[in-house]
Amino acid sequence: MALRVFYEYPLYTDIVDRFLSDLDDNKHLLMSVAVFQTEPF
């Protein structure tokens, strides 16, 4: 089973804002994936 999580992280500072904002409204998209086994075969 795979679990994918996406979070729109708001950026508040002007310096980081220019380099990391990849969405509208000065937000950065964080993504994470976790894979785990639910049955023993």
C-alpha positions as a Markdown table, in Angstrom:
| # | Residue | x | y | z |
|---|---|---|---|---|
| 1 | Met | 0.0 | 0.0 | 0.0 |
| 2 | Ala | 1.3 | 3.5 | -0.8 |
| 3 | Leu | 0.3 | 6.7 | 1.0 |
| 4 | Arg | 0.9 | 10.0 | -0.7 |
| 5 | Val | 0.4 | 13.3 | 1.2 |
| 6 | Phe | 0.5 | 16.8 | -0.3 |
| 7 | Tyr | 0.6 | 20.0 | 1.7 |
| 8 | Glu | 0.5 | 23.6 | 0.5 |
| 9 | Tyr | 3.0 | 25.3 | 2.9 |
| 10 | Pro | 2.5 | 29.1 | 3.1 |
| 11 | Leu | 5.7 | 31.2 | 2.8 |
| 12 | Tyr | 5.8 | 34.4 | 4.9 |
| 13 | Thr | 9.2 | 36.0 | 4.3 |
| 14 | Asp | 10.2 | 37.9 | 1.2 |
| 15 | Ile | 13.6 | 36.3 | 0.8 |
| 16 | Val | 12.5 | 32.7 | 0.8 |
| 17 | Asp | 9.4 | 33.6 | -1.1 |
| 18 | Arg | 11.3 | 34.4 | -4.3 |
| 19 | Phe | 13.2 | 31.1 | -4.4 |
| 20 | Leu | 10.7 | 28.5 | -3.1 |
| 21 | Ser | 7.2 | 29.6 | -4.1 |
| 22 | Asp | 6.0 | 27.3 | -6.8 |
| 23 | Leu | 2.3 | 27.8 | -6.4 |
| 24 | Asp | 0.0 | 30.8 | -6.4 |
| 25 | Asp | -0.3 | 33.0 | -3.3 |
| 26 | Asn | 3.3 | 32.4 | -2.3 |
| 27 | Lys | 3.0 | 28.8 | -1.3 |
| 28 | His | 5.3 | 25.8 | -1.7 |
| 29 | Leu | 4.0 | 22.3 | -2.4 |
| 30 | Leu | 5.4 | 19.7 | 0.0 |
| 31 | Met | 5.1 | 16.0 | -1.0 |
| 32 | Ser | 5.7 | 12.8 | 0.9 |
| 33 | Val | 5.3 | 9.1 | 0.0 |
| 34 | Ala | 5.3 | 6.2 | 2.4 |
| 35 | Val | 5.0 | 2.5 | 1.3 |
| 36 | Phe | 4.2 | -0.3 | 3.7 |
| 37 | Gln | 3.0 | -3.9 | 3.6 |
| 38 | Thr | -0.4 | -4.7 | 5.0 |
| 39 | Glu | -0.4 | -8.5 | 4.4 |
| 40 | Pro | 2.4 | -11.0 | 4.9 |
| 41 | Phe | 2.5 | -12.5 | 1.4 |
